[in-house]
Amino acid sequence: SLGIPRGTVAILYAPTHRDYRTTQLHTLDLDRLLRALGPRFVVLSRAHHTYKAPLAATSGRLIDVSDHPSIESLCLASDALVTDYSSLMFDYANLDRPIVLHAEDREAYEAARGTYFDVRAFPPGAIARSQDELTDIFATGHWRGSRSAQLRAAFRDRFCVYDDGRAAERVVRHVVLGEAGGLPSVAPLAERHPAPAAGVADEPLPRADVTEPTPRL
């Protein structure tokens, strides 16, 4: 329904709002990224809802999904997430799929708005400080390599422990209804089975991933 060709890797690109900007500035050249990565990749581009225009128009393997009504469906349809400081990373981590942070303007963002913790010290995956680094992360396979998986596992252990599908029920029953016991137990992370991604589940890692680049932390 989104127009993702079968056999391709779908990257969901969803940057957050910038308080220090009055207009949406494109920090990534998505057409250039796709040219560099080749026909195997597709980008689903989602502008932040505060901006009233897409990041880029739909063209070939670049698909604008800014007006799609369900971010959950977009997460399920994608094989990896590229974001910056968006809270979407916490939701996406529950799928246990690769996450790459594009933190090109980290100093400006932290000066204007700040973050609850240093994403460089505790990232959910690889971090790119430029477009070239982001391209390299995907071209070499580092985005889904062993180091990225280790970072994601640590991130999930810290932030996803209670997100087993019944977290809201526990809060309502305990806080709103005042129930002291009998709440649903939390399913351990190891016992959860997130929906698998469609594009990369059975594909071997590229040869370059045997010697991964130094993590960009």
Summary of the structure (lengths in Angstrom):
residues: 217
radius of gyration: 18.0
end to end distance: 36.5
largest distance: 56.9
contacts: 599
relative contact order: 0.15
helix: 34%
strand: 11%
